[in-house]
Structure formats: structure tokens, C-alpha cells
Amino acid sequence: MADSPFDDPTQGGAQDDLETAEYPTNHVVGVLDTSEQTACALDALVSGGFLESEVQLMKPDEIDRLAAGTGRRGIQHWFIRVTGSLGLKNAETEMKERYEHALREGGTLVTVLAPTEDRKDLAAQLLQQCGGHFINFFGRLNVERIAG
């Protein structure tokens, strides 16, 4: 049972039965443009000490999952939707649009669970070494831009 109407997916916000991408708290997210870069990053991350379960890919055929929601829940989801409908943007929505664009262009998004500073730095370094760009860390309360 949901704690409030904002948390209930049947109340104002669920888009049919489409599973939306969730906000990637404590994750490093980057764009890889080619399948070779993606393979390089997966190999580097796993051999660098990340578990396969800590690394996720979003490929172009999953763009609808990213586009369908804000990644947030509850009042935050509602607020982002309302401000977006008024034409107002924030850093999160602009980043999301950039990630959507990368998927539309055939790129892959890689998300890596990185709950510590050392893991964040390592994930970002490995992604960059494999050609990753637009790399950001999504903390609980902030987004840190790592590479353009």
C-alpha cells in the first residue's frame, strides 16, 4: 500500500504499464557511443572490481523507459512534471534530455552503483578510458558533473 497518493502509481502519473527508469541515486552514469566502447567499459568495470549486478545498460530500444517518467516518485515527480508542463527546466530535466538524445543517436547509457567516493572515482575513470562522455554522479541530494 502506498504511503500517500503521490506514491500510488494508479493515482496521477503512471503511464499505462510502462516501467519507467528510476532516479539513479549513488550511481555514475555515462554515455558510450559504440558497441566497442560499451564492451570495453563492461570489461573494465567488472575486471576493476564492480559486480555485474552493479552495472546496468540502457540501449536505444529502451528509450521509452527513460522518456516515460521523471525518475522520481511522489511529490518530486509531480513537481517536475508541473514545472516541465509550464516550460520550466532544471538541471535534472536537461540532463535527462541529453541522455535521451544520446539513446536516440544509437548510444548506450551505463549506470554504475558507486556508493563511496573511491567507487565513484574508479567508475568514472574506467568509463572515460573506454571513451565514455557526459559522465555524471547522481547523489541523493545533488548531481556532480564529472566529464562533458
C-alpha positions in Angstrom: 0.0 0.0 0.0 1.3 3.4 -0.9 2.1 5.9 1.9 0.5 8.8 0.0 -1.5 9.4 -3.2 1.7 10.7 -4.7 3.4 7.3 -4.2 0.5 5.3 -5.7 1.2 4.6 -9.4 -2.5 4.4 -10.0 -3.0 8.0 -8.9 -1.9 10.7 -11.3 1.3 9.8 -13.1 1.7 6.2 -14.1 1.9 6.0 -17.9 -0.1 2.9 -18.7 2.0 -0.2 -17.8 5.3 1.2 -19.0 8.1 0.7 -16.5 10.0 3.9 -16.2 13.6 4.4 -15.3 14.3 5.3 -11.7 16.4 8.1 -10.5 20.0 6.6 -10.3 20.8 7.6 -6.7 24.5 6.8 -5.9 25.2 5.9 -9.5 27.7 7.1 -12.0 26.0 7.5 -15.4 27.8 7.9 -18.7 27.3 7.7 -22.5 29.1 5.3 -24.7 28.7 5.8 -28.5 29.7 2.5 -29.9 29.3 -1.2 -29.1 33.1 -1.4 -28.8 33.2 1.3 -26.2 30.3 -0.5 -24.3 32.2 -3.8 -24.4 35.4 -2.1 -23.2 33.5 -0.4 -20.3 31.8 -3.6 -19.2 35.1 -5.5 -19.2 36.9 -2.7 -17.4 34.3 -2.2 -14.8 33.9 -6.0 -14.0 37.7 -6.6 -14.0 38.1 -3.4 -12.0 36.1 -4.8 -9.1 32.5 -3.9 -9.8 29.9 -6.7 -9.7 27.9 -7.4 -12.8 24.8 -6.6 -10.7 26.2 -3.1 -10.0 26.5 -2.2 -13.7 23.4 -1.7 -15.9 23.0 -0.7 -19.6 20.2 1.2 -21.2 20.2 0.8 -25.0 18.4 2.7 -27.7 15.4 0.3 -27.7 14.8 1.3 -24.1 14.4 5.0 -24.7 10.7 4.9 -23.8 11.6 3.8 -20.3 13.7 6.9 -19.8 11.3 9.2 -21.6 8.2 8.0 -19.8 8.9 9.5 -16.4 11.0 11.8 -14.3 12.8 9.1 -12.4 11.4 10.5 -9.2 8.5 9.4 -7.1 5.9 11.2 -5.1 5.8 15.0 -4.8 9.1 15.3 -6.6 7.7 13.6 -9.7 4.6 15.7 -9.6 6.6 19.0 -9.2 9.0 18.1 -12.1 6.0 17.3 -14.3 4.2 20.5 -13.4 7.2 22.8 -13.9 8.0 20.9 -17.2 4.5 21.5 -18.5 5.0 25.2 -17.9 8.2 25.1 -19.9 10.5 25.5 -16.9 13.5 23.2 -16.8 16.0 22.3 -14.2 19.4 20.7 -14.3 17.9 17.2 -13.9 15.5 17.5 -16.8 18.1 19.0 -19.0 20.5 16.0 -18.2 17.7 13.6 -18.8 17.0 15.1 -22.2 20.7 14.9 -23.1 20.7 11.2 -22.1 17.5 10.6 -24.2 19.2 12.3 -27.2 22.3 10.0 -26.8 20.0 7.0 -26.9 18.2 8.3 -30.0 21.6 8.7 -31.7 22.3 5.0 -31.0 24.4 5.4 -27.9 24.3 3.3 -24.7 23.9 4.6 -21.2 25.9 2.8 -18.5 24.9 3.2 -14.8 27.3 2.0 -12.1 26.5 1.7 -8.5 29.1 3.8 -6.6 28.1 4.4 -3.0 31.6 5.7 -2.0 33.9 8.4 -3.2 36.5 5.8 -4.3 34.0 3.7 -6.2 32.6 6.9 -7.9 36.1 8.0 -9.0 37.0 4.5 -10.2 33.8 4.1 -12.2 34.2 7.5 -13.8 37.9 6.8 -14.7 37.1 3.4 -16.3 34.2 4.9 -18.3 36.4 7.7 -19.6 39.2 5.3 -20.5 36.8 3.5 -22.8 35.5 6.6 -24.5 32.6 7.5 -22.2 31.4 11.0 -22.0 28.7 13.1 -20.4 29.6 11.3 -17.1 27.7 12.4 -14.0 27.3 11.2 -10.5 23.8 11.3 -9.1 23.9 11.6 -5.4 20.9 11.7 -3.0 20.8 15.5 -3.0 23.0 16.6 -5.9 24.3 15.8 -9.3 28.0 16.1 -9.9 29.3 16.6 -13.4 32.4 14.6 -13.9 33.1 14.7 -17.7 31.5 16.5 -20.6 
